[in-house]
Amino acid sequence: MINYKFLKTINILYIQNDENIKKDFLRLMDGLFNKVICVNKGKDGIEEFIKNKDETFIFDLIICDIDLPDINGIEIIKSIRNEDLEIPIILHTDNTEQEKLFEVIKYNITDYLPKNSSKKTLIDSVQKASRTRHHDKFMEDIEEDLEELINAINDVALVNKTDIEGNITFANKYFCETSGYCQEEIIGQNHSLIRAKDVNVEQVKDMTNTMKLGKVWEGKMKYISKNKEIFFAYLTIIPIRNSFNNDIKEFMWIRFISTDEEIEQSEFKKKVVQSIHSSRRINLEARAEIDTLFKQLDKCKELECIKGSLFEEKKRVSKFANQIAYYKKELKTKEDNLRIISQNAREKINSLLLKTKKTTPDTKVKSVNNVEVLCTKLNIKNKSINELTKELDNQIDIIEELELQIDHEERNLSLI
């Protein structure tokens, strides 16, 4: 896959005397690379390379033909190798003479491409050669930086190196002083020699897996010295790779001892965590109390509904009581009127009975019978009125009992 972003960083020196091929190449590579300088003669190519080597602009790759008008490509490659042994050189030529090809191979030629090679083939070759050079330069820079780092921190950090098996191959003076082991005792021992036995197993597993992946690992680790003294250190493990095949060749271990202040901060963090747990427990208890209050509130709402129902019931009972009182009053008035009418009727009946004594026997018997029938009907009506009055009294008693029950429930609700 072509990495156009990477290609845009590459500077190329192209040495070619064929004008048509040179134009095709420039048209093909236009905008693809950062900078491309083309020359017709070998000497011009050598001068461009040496001139730009001393400036900020540096060539990353050289593409060169063998057959040139002034000097051949082999002489050009010799001169360039006298200046730079590592810069990638691609032969872009149709010359297939074995003698010349075998000779240029001695000068570490990166690739050979015929002039009729496709654009993709040429770009792939340039990308591969440039990436290798960039990687090698990157690894050199890393190793230089690591050496500078070791020198800078040699007196303040515990530094050691181990092989890929984890055996110690180097330990600085501060490492020996802190661990209590001398160089002869520590070299060849496994790095776990000074690690405390009670460290987190998962942490060690994560460290080991990260090292196998060839990545940098960082973390705080507990250690124990030869004199059984406990100390903590911030550890960084850096994989060191071989510049030839990129395989890991060793690991660098850099440790910074935790200060008293850091230990106090660690204890403070523990207290904060404990406080958080305590706060969570209190919050849970408060939540439970709130839930209880909400339940009581729901119960109060139910009681309010009951109070409302009782109030409506009381209003309804009061309404019935008012109606019954009204009917009772009306019935009393009717009863009094009926008693007056009944009394007048009896008086008239008694008057008729006196008059019948003066009439004939047949007429007397008939009149007496009529009067007795009227008396019987009057008694029945009086009895009905008495029964109705009694029933009305019973209903009033029931309503009064309901009112007493409602008052009792209201008092109970006020006590809740």
Residue pairs with C-beta under 8 A, 6 or more apart in sequence:
2 120
2 123
2 124
2 127
3 127
4 32
6 127
6 130
6 131
7 32
7 33
7 123
7 126
7 127
7 130
8 32
8 33
8 34
9 34
9 60
10 33
10 34
10 60
10 61
10 126
10 130
11 33
11 34
11 35
11 36
11 37
11 57
11 58
11 59
11 60
11 61
12 29
12 33
12 35
12 36
12 37
12 59
12 60
12 61
12 62
12 63
12 126
13 37
13 39
13 45
13 48
13 49
13 52
13 59
13 61
13 62
13 63
14 22
14 25
14 36
14 37
14 38
14 39
14 62
14 63
14 64
14 92
15 38
15 39
15 41
15 42
15 44
15 45
15 62
15 63
15 64
15 65
15 68
15 73
15 76
16 22
16 25
16 38
16 40
16 63
16 64
16 65
16 92
17 40
17 41
17 65
17 67
17 68
17 69
18 65
18 115
19 40
21 115
22 38
22 40
25 38
26 36
26 38
28 119
28 122
29 36
32 123
33 126
35 57
37 48
39 45
39 48
40 68
40 69
41 68
41 69
41 70
41 71
42 68
42 70
42 71
42 72
42 73
42 75
42 76
43 70
43 71
45 62
45 64
45 76
46 76
46 79
46 80
49 59
49 62
49 80
49 83
49 84
50 83
52 58
52 59
53 59
53 83
53 84
59 87
60 87
60 88
60 130
60 133
60 134
61 87
61 88
61 89
61 90
61 126
61 129
61 130
61 133
62 80
62 87
62 88
62 89
62 90
63 89
63 90
63 92
63 126
64 73
64 76
64 77
64 89
64 90
64 91
64 92
65 73
65 91
65 92
65 93
65 95
66 72
66 73
66 74
66 91
66 93
66 95
66 100
66 104
67 73
67 93
67 95
68 76
72 100
73 91
73 93
73 104
74 100
74 103
74 104
74 107
77 89
77 104
77 107
77 109
78 107
80 87
80 89
81 107
81 108
85 108
86 133
86 136
87 133
88 110
88 111
88 129
88 130
88 132
88 133
89 107
89 108
89 109
89 110
90 109
90 110
90 111
90 112
90 113
90 125
90 126
90 129
91 104
91 109
91 111
91 112
91 113
92 113
92 115
92 117
92 122
93 112
93 114
93 115
94 114
94 115
94 116
95 101
101 112
110 125
110 129
111 125
111 128
111 129
113 121
113 122
113 125
135 246
136 243
139 241
139 243
139 246
140 243
143 240
143 243
146 238
146 240
146 252
149 254
150 159
150 172
150 252
153 159
153 254
154 172
154 173
154 174
155 174
156 174
156 256
157 172
157 174
157 254
157 255
157 256
158 172
158 174
158 175
158 178
158 179
158 233
158 253
158 254
158 255
158 256
158 257
159 170
159 171
159 172
159 174
159 175
159 252
159 253
159 254
159 255
160 168
160 170
160 171
160 172
160 175
160 186
160 191
160 252
160 253
161 168
161 169
161 170
161 171
161 240
161 250
161 251
161 252
161 253
162 168
162 169
162 191
162 250
162 251
162 253
163 169
163 249
163 250
163 251
164 248
164 249
164 250
164 251
166 190
166 191
166 192
166 251
167 188
167 189
167 190
167 191
168 186
168 187
168 188
168 189
168 190
168 191
168 193
169 187
169 250
170 187
171 179
171 181
171 183
171 186
171 187
175 186
175 255
176 182
176 183
176 186
178 225
178 231
178 257
179 186
179 194
179 223
179 225
179 226
180 225
180 226
180 227
180 229
181 189
181 193
181 194
181 226
185 226
186 193
191 253
194 223
194 224
194 225
195 204
195 221
195 222
195 223
195 224
196 222
196 223
196 224
196 230
197 224
198 222
199 221
199 222
203 219
203 221
206 217
206 219
207 217
207 219
207 237
210 216
210 217
210 237
211 217
211 237
211 239
211 251
214 239
214 241
214 248
215 239
216 236
216 237
216 238
216 239
217 235
217 236
217 237
218 234
218 235
218 236
218 237
219 234
219 235
220 232
220 233
220 234
220 235
220 258
221 232
221 233
221 235
221 255
222 230
222 231
222 232
223 230
223 231
223 232
223 233
224 230
224 231
225 231
231 257
231 258
232 257
232 258
232 262
232 263
233 255
233 256
233 257
233 258
234 255
234 256
234 258
235 253
235 254
235 255
236 253
236 254
236 255
237 251
237 252
237 253
237 254
238 251
238 252
238 254
239 248
239 251
240 248
240 249
240 250
240 251
240 252
241 247
241 248
241 249
242 248
242 249
258 266
300 416
303 413
303 416
306 409
306 413
307 410
307 413
310 406
310 409
310 410
310 413
313 402
313 406
314 403
314 406
317 399
317 402
317 403
317 406
318 403
320 399
321 396
321 399
321 400
321 403
324 392
324 395
324 396
324 399
325 396
327 392
328 392
328 396
331 385
331 388
331 389
331 392
332 389
334 385
335 385
335 389
338 381
338 382
338 385
339 382
342 378
342 381
342 382
345 374
345 378
346 375
346 378
349 371
349 374
349 375
352 367
352 371
353 368
353 371
356 363
356 364
356 367
356 368
357 364
359 367
